């Protein structure tokens, strides 16, 4: 009954919004409109600058991808303060991100406005998304002010990573001139790395239809050298079982349909990879392999209900297949093979209105149905019905902005065998506030925000063989943030310049942490744990153009985090730093752009951290500093542009581990050549 009552309330809100939003108001201004194709309005999130956001907001754009030589989304996120990439080493290893110490499962990932999900593990491998056709990657922590026509599921987690492809953005890599625009790129590098990508876009003369096709291939043997340390002795070894081969295709269409705009996407990703294991004196190889096949189809339709009210409908089908194989003599048959198949059906409807230039509201409702099937004996074959409904509003009074949202969630599981987890219901509020004591763009701004969020137990947490626990509760997180931003344009020694500064302090409280704990016979997933996380993120960006074609840009980011376990005062690890959570991290980059060759130097530093809950010397992992250097040069031939790039990573061959016993690469290089025509 609660499920249906929730939807009656949603439909009432949508109807009232469409009715009252249809009356034009004097001096109204709709800031949710980003651009117009012919007479059809295309509703895309308005552009937000980090210095003007009510919550911490970071962006990596296409120009940054070229400047830093970035290959995938995980590399882009490494540049952002407060982000720690969980990397198990190897070219094909899993790449997941933890934002402000909350863990990867508290981060939502969306592609062109629709969430990418994984009900089995709760984590999305960000290493699989290449950046050749992604125009921007953004990271938002908390409730930001981009509320127009967003899906409800985007509000559920603590942080949100958003990717936007070139076709659905005004700032794409390829030109928006009518006709066909194409791009081809080849790359090669250390450890047998080779790859190729191709993109082709078509834009109609009248601007009413656009389409793109994108293909990406990559392979590497991953056999990089590392140093194996055994007490006072050490030996040079080569990493095994770190090979990867992947192929991705993507098709996009944007068209004017029935006085609205349709954006559709087809996506396929397939890979085979070795899973690098932990390295020690007696075990240098790991005979585990993983095959992945991922496909999804999604469509987003936007339509203007009136001059100041709009509606969006989203539909998506997602299918994931994985096959895991472990060859080990400990198995009766000599190997173990796990096959998993996931399906998800997803629908979202959102209505947004700007009754006046001071006020905007949006209501959205999502429903999804996810299934998991595998080859386990007596598999529970779980099914999950999820419903999300959110109401969000934004008020702007000259120098003051207030944004709030309330998310209602209802989730119910069913299983083929055994007992399913109990239904889950929750209301999750969020509130953000900012004030600009100096009017105008940029300048000084103060901000504060609060968000209550949760992460649901995954199918693996609940139903995986004997380790699963159907009595698990969702892991809850409460975030508080206060910050200050400043941006100013000025002339320095006759050069056009700007400086941008953001500084935020935060507190996160995590309850009912889901962890694996030993019982009398087996390990079992349980709600056990609380964590207090205090931290601060600071970033500074300086840019100066001192002559035509000559400019310098410097970027610095620093994060401090004190993430401690406060579960049990009598425990030995009480108020000890959480595992794999460094107290200090930082990035620095310096770019010199000139007519000859653009050069970028990068530095990434990570402080010491601990591999286990107890902060003992035995569990301590030393910090490390990694240096990289990138060279870029463009050559123009009429309408064609040839782009050459060389990237040299870990210049001083530093040997380190992100995860204990998983050594990372030493010095490596990557060369690429691409042409746009």
N, C-alpha and C positions, 0 to 999 in steps of 0.2 A: 504494500500500500504506500509506503514512504517513497518508493521509486516512482510510482505514477503521480503522486502528489507533487513531487519535485518538478516533473515535467509540465503539469498543469500550471504551476507557478511560472515556469519559463515561458510558456506560450502566452500567458497573460502579459508578461513584461514585453515580449516581442510585439504583441498587438498594440499595446499602449505606446511603445516606442515608434512604431510605424505611423500611428495615428497622429500623435503630437509632433513627431519629427517632420510631418508633411507640411506644417504651417511655417512658411518662411518668416524669419524675424529680421528686424531692421539691423543693418550693419553686421550681419553674421559673416563669419569667416571660418571655413572648414579647413583645419590644418591636417586632416587625415588624407587629403588628396595630394598625390605626389606627381602625377602626370596624366595627360589625357591622350587617348588614341581616338582620333576622329571625334565622334560625339559620345563615345562610350567612356565612362570613367573607370580607370584602373586604380583600385584601392590597394596601395602598398603602404607599409609602415613609414611614417615620415622620418626623415633623417635626423638623428640625434647625435650631438657632439658630446664626447665624454665630459667636457667642462660644464655642459648645460643639463646633464641628467640628474634626476633626483636621487638616483642610486648609483653605485659603482658600475660603470659601463666602459667596456673596452672594445676596440675595433681594429682588425687587420684587413686592409684593402688590397686590391689588385696591385697597386704600385708597391706596397710593402712586400707582397709575394715575390715580385721581381727583385726588389732591392736586397732582400735577405736570402734569396734562393730557396724559398720554402717549398716543400714537396707535398705535404698533406696537412690536414687540419690540426693534428696533434702538435706539429712543429710550430704552427701559428700560435697556438695557445701557450706554448712555452714562453713566449715573449711577454705575457701578461702577468702583473703582480698578483700574488695570492694563489697562483695556479701551480700545482705540482703534478707532473706527468708520471704516472706509474708505468715504467718501462721495464719489461723483463729481458731486455737485451735482444740482439739479433735483429736483422732487417725485418723478419716476419713476426716479431713478437707483438703481443697485445699492447696497445697504446690507449690507456684510459686516463682521465684527468680527475684530480681531487681539488676542489675549490675551497679555500679557507679551512682545510682540515676536515671537511664533512664526508669525504669519500666519493668515489665515482658514481655511486648509485643515487646520490642526491643531485645529480646534474642532468637536466633535460637537454636533448639534442633535437633540433628541428632543421629540416631542409626545405627551403622555399615555403616556409610558413606552416609546415605539417611535421608533427613530432615523429622521430625515428625511434622505435621501441624494440625492446627485447624482453619479453615476459619471462623467459627462462633464466637469464643471468642478471638482468637489470642493468647491464652495462653495454654501451655502444663502442665498438672499436673505431676510434677516430683516425687510426692510421690507414683505414681503407678508403677514405675520401680524399682523392687527389685534388689539387688546387688549380689545375689547368683551366677549369671553367667556373670556378667559384670567385665571384667578384668581391665578396666580403665575408668575414667571420667575426661575429660579435659575441661578447660574453657579458651577461647581465646578472648581477647578484642582488636579489631582492625584487621589489616591485618597482618597475620603471614606469615612465609616463607614456609609453607607446601602447595604448590600450585599444585603439580602434581595430575592430574586426579580428582580434586574436582568438585562437582556439582556447577552450577552457583548460585543456590538459597542459598547456604551457605554463599555467599558474601553479601547478601542483608541487614542483620541486624547488629546492632552495636557490639553484642557479640555472641559467638557461644559455646554452650555446646555440647560436643561430647561424646557418649557412645560407647564402643566397647566390644562385647561379647567375651568369652574365645576362641571359635572356630576360630575366625577371628583375633586372636592375638597370638603372640609368648610368651606372658607373662600371660597365663591363669591360673586359679586356679587348673585345672586338668592336670595330666601328659600327655605328648605327646607320650607315649610309644604305639606301635602298639597294636591293639585289643580293647577291651571294657573297658572303665574306667567310674566308676559311683560314685555318691555321694548322700547321704541322710542326711537331716538335720531336726531336730525338735526344736521348741522354744516355750517358755511360759513365761508369765510375768504378770505385774500388770494390773488391770482393765479388766480381762478376756481375755488378749491377748494370742492367740495360733496360731501357724503356722507350716507349714511343706513344705519342698521343696525337689525335686528329680531331679538329672541330670544324664544323661548317654551319653557318647561320644564314638564314634567308629572311629578308625584310621586304614586305610589299611596299610599293610606291606610295600608297595612301596611308600607310602606317597601321592598317587594320588587321594585319596578319604577320606573325613572325614564327619561325621554327628553327630548331638547332638539333644537330646530331653530334655526340661526343663519344669518342672511344679512347681507352687508356689501357696500355699493357706495361707490365713491369715484372722483372725476374732478377733474382740474385742467389748465388750459392751461399752467401752469408758466412764464408769460412774466413773469418778475420782472426788475426793473432791476438793473444792475450797472455798475461803473466799469471801462472798458478803459483801461489805462495803456500809453503808448508813450513811454518816456523821460521827458522833462519835460512831455509832453502827456498829456491824459486826456480821455475822452469818455464820456457816459452812453449805455448801450446796453440792449437788452432781450434776455433769454435766449430762444433759439429751440430748438425740437425737444426740449422738456422736458415735453411733455404726457403725461398718463397717464390711463387709464380701467381700472378693475378691478372684478371681481365675484367674491365668494366665498360659498360655501354650505357648511354643516357640519351633519351630523346625528349625534347621540350617543344610545346606549342603554346603560343599566346595569340588569341584572336578575339575580335569583337563579335559577340553572339547575342542576339535578342536584346540589343541596347545595353548590354553588359560586357564584361570581360571574362574570358575563360583562360586559365593557365593550367596546362596539363603536363604531366611528367611520367615517363616510363624509365625505370632504373633496373639494371642488372649488375651484379658483382659476383664473380666466381674466383676462388683461390684454392691453392694447395700449398701447404707449408709444413715445415718441420717445427716442432715445438721444442725450443732449446731448454734443456733441463738445468738443474742446479749443478755446478761444477765443484768437485772436490778431488782429493788425491786419488781416490779409488773409482771415481765415476766421472768420465770426461765426455760420455756420449749419452744420448737419450733417444730412444726409438719410438717416440710418439709423433704422430702425424695428424693433421686436421684438414678436412676438406669443407669448404663453405660455399653455399649457393644462396644468394639473396636476390629477391625480386620484389619490387613494389610498383604499383600504379596509383597515381593520385591526380585529382582534379580539384581546382579551386575556381569557383564562379562568384564574381562580384557584380552587384546590381544596385543602382541608385534608386531608392524608394522615393526620394524627393531631393530638393536642393541641399538638405542638411541631414538626411538619414540614408543609410546604406545597409545592405544585407550581404552576407557571404555564406556560401555553402561549400563544404569540403567533404570529399569522399575518398577513401583510400583502401586498397587491398595490399597486404604485406605477407610474403611467404619467405621463410628461412629454412634452409636445410643444412645440417652439419653432420659430418661423419668423423668420429674420433677413433684412432687405432693406436693401441699400445702393445708393442711386442716385448714380452717379458716371460721368462721361464717360470715365474711364480704363478702364472695362470695355468689351469689344467690343460687348456688347448694351446698354450704358448702365446696367446694374444687375447686382447679384449677389444671389442668393437662396439662403440655406442653410436646409434643413429637417432637424431632428433629432428622432428619436423614441426615447425611453428606456422600458424596461420593467424592473421588478424584482420578483422573487418572493422572499419572506422568511419564514423559520420559525425560531422560538426556543422552547426548552424550558429551564426553570430549576427547580431544587429547592433549598429552603432549610430549615434546621432550627436550632432552639435547644435543644440537649441539656441546657443548664443556663442559668441567668440570667447566667452569666459568659462564655459562649461561644456564638457563632453562626457557621454556615458556609453557603455557597451555592455551587452549581455550575450553570453555564449553558452551553448550546451553541446557536450560531446558524449557519444556513446561508442564503446568498442567491445568487440567480442574476440577473445584470444584463446587459442587452443594449442596444446602441446602433445605430441605423440612420439613415442620412442620404442625401441626394441627390447626394453627391459621386461623381464618376466613379471607378470601381474602388474604391469604399468598402470598407474592411476589415471593416466590420460586426462589431466586437469583442463577445465574450461573456466574462463574468467569473463564475467560481464561487468564492465566498468561504466559508470555514469559520472560526468563532471558538469557542474553548472556554476557559472561565475557571473557576478555583477561587479563592474568596475566603473569608477567615475574619476574625472579629473577636473579640478578647478584652478583657473589661473587669474590672479588679480595683480596685474602689472608685475611687481617684483616677487610675488609669492605664488608658489605652485603646490597644490595638495592633491595627492593621488591615493586612492584607496580601492581595495577589492575584497570580496568575500567569496570564497570557493566552497561549494557543497559537493561532497564526494560520497558515492555509494558504490561498493564493490562486493560482488558475490561470486564465490567459486563453486564449481561442481566437479566431482570426480567419478570415474567409471567404477573404481573399487575403493573400499575403505571410507574414511571420514574426511570431509572437506573442512577447510578453515571456516571460522565464523564470518558472517557478513560484516563489512566495515563501513561505518558512517562517520563523517567528520565535517566540521565547518572550520575553514582555515582563513583567517583574516590577514591582511597586509596593509600597511600605511606608509606613505612616503611624503616628505615635506622638504621644500627648498625655499630659500629667500635670497634675493640679490639686492644688497644694500646700494649698489651702483647700477643704475638702469642701463640698458643697451646690451648688445651682444658681447659675450666674453665677460671681462671684468671679474669681480669677486662674487662667489656664491657659497652659501652654507647649506648643508643638507643633512637630513636625518631620516632613518627608515627603520621599519619593523616588519618582520614577516614570520608567520607560523607555517611550517611545512612538514612534510612527512615523506617517507619512502616505504612503499608497500613491500612486504616479503615477496621474493620472487618465487616462481615455480620450483626452482632448485632449493631454496630455503625451506619450502613447505613440504615438498613431495619427493625429494631425491632419495631413493632407496631408503635405508634405515636412518640416514643422517637428517632427513627432513623432519620438521616438527609443525604439525598443523595448528598448534596452540600459539604460534608466534603472533605478536602484536606489531603493528607498524613502528618503524624507527622514527621518532619525532625530533624535529630541530626547530629552535627558535633563534632568529637572528636579530641583532640590533646593530645599527651602523650610524656613525656621525662623521661628517667630513667637510672639507672645504676645497673649493676649486678656484682656479684663477687662470685667465688667459688674456693676453694683451699683445697688440700689434704696436711696433715702434720702429724708429729708425736708429741704427747704431753705426756710427762712422760712415753715414751715407748709405747703409745697406738696409733693405727692407727685411724686417725680422719679426719673429713672434716668440713668445714663451708661454708654455702651458704647464700648469702644476695641479696635481690632484693629491690629496692626502685624506685617508679614511682610517678611522679606528673602529673596531668591531668586537662584539661579543656573541658567541654562538653557544647555546646550551643544547646538548644532545641527550635524549633519554631513550630508554628501551633499546639500546644498541643491540643489533643482531650479530652474534658472534658464534663461532664453533667452539664448544666446550666438551671436554672428555667426561663421559659417564663411566659406569663400571665396566662396560664392554666396548663401547663405540664412542666416536665423536658425534655430537648432536647439536643442531642449531638451536640457540636459546636467546631470549631477551635478557641480557645481563650486561649492565654497564651504563654509566653516565659519564659525560665528558664536558668540561668547561674549556672553551677555546677563546682566548684573547689574542688580538692581533692588530697590526697596522700595515697599510699599503701606501706607498708613496711613489709617484711617478713624475718625472720632469722631462719636458720636451722643448728643445731649442732649435730654431731654424733661422737661417740668414742667407739671403741672396745678395751677394756683394758685387756681382757683375752679370751681364747677360750670359746665361748658360752655366753660371758657376754658383753653387750653393753648398752650404754645410748644414747637416742636421744631426743633432745628438739627442739620444733618448736614454734615460736612466729609470730603472724601476727597482724598488727594494721592498721586501716584505719581512716583517717580524711576526712570529706566531708562537704563542705559548698554549699548546693543546695538551691538556693533562687529564688523566683518568681520576675521577672523583667517585668511583663506585663504592668502595669499601675503605673506611679509614684505617682498618686493621691490616689491610693488604700491604705487601711489600712494594707494590707498584703504585700506591696511593700518591696522587699528584706528580706522577712521573709522566714525561712526554710520551704521547701516543706513538706507536711504532710507525716508522717511515714518514715521520712528520718533522722536517727540519725547522729549526727555530729561525734560521736566517736564509733567505734566498735573494738573488739579485740578478739583473741583466743590464748590460750597457751596450750601446751601438753608436757608431759614428760613421756617417755617410758623406762622401765628397762627390758631388755631381758636377761633371764638366764635359766639354765637347769631345774629349779623347776617350776616356774610359771611366765609368762610375765605379767607385770603390767603397766597400762597407766593411768595417771591422766590428766583430761582435764578441762579447764576453758573457758567459753564463756561470754564476757561482751558486753553489748549494752548500750550506753548512752541515755540520755533523748531525746525525740522527741515530736512532736505535732500531734494531731489527725485531726486538721483543718488548713486551710491556715493561719489564724491569730495566731501568736505565743503568746497567752495569757496564764496566769496561769491556767485558767479553761481548756484550751486545752492541757496543758502540760502532758506528760506521763513520769513517772520516769524511770530511767535506771535500769538495773538489772544485776546480775552476777549469772551464773549457773555453778555448779561443777559436774563432773562425774568421775567415776572410772571404769576401765575395767580390768578383769583378764582373761588370756588365758593359756591353757595347752594342749599340744599334747601328745598322746600316740601312739607309733608305734607297729604294729603287722604284721611283714613281709612287704608285699606291702600295707597293709591297715593302715590308719591313723585315729585315733579317736581324734576329736577336741572338747574340752569343753570350754565354755565361760560364764562368768557372768558380766553383765553390770549394774551399779547402777547410775541412772541419777538424777540430781537435789538433790544432797546429803543433802543439808541443807533446803530442802522443801521450796525454795523461791517461793513466789506467785507473778506472773507478767502477763502482757498482751502484746502480740505483736501487736494486733489490739484492740482498745478500746472496752470494754465490752465483749471480747472473752477471758476468763481466760485460762491460760495454765496449764498443769499438774504440780503437786508438785513432791515429791519424788516418784520414780518408779524403777522397776528392770526388767531385762530380762535375762533369762537363755536359753542357746542353747547347743545342742549336735549334732555333725555331724560326719559322717564317709566317707572317701574317700577310694575306693577299686577298 
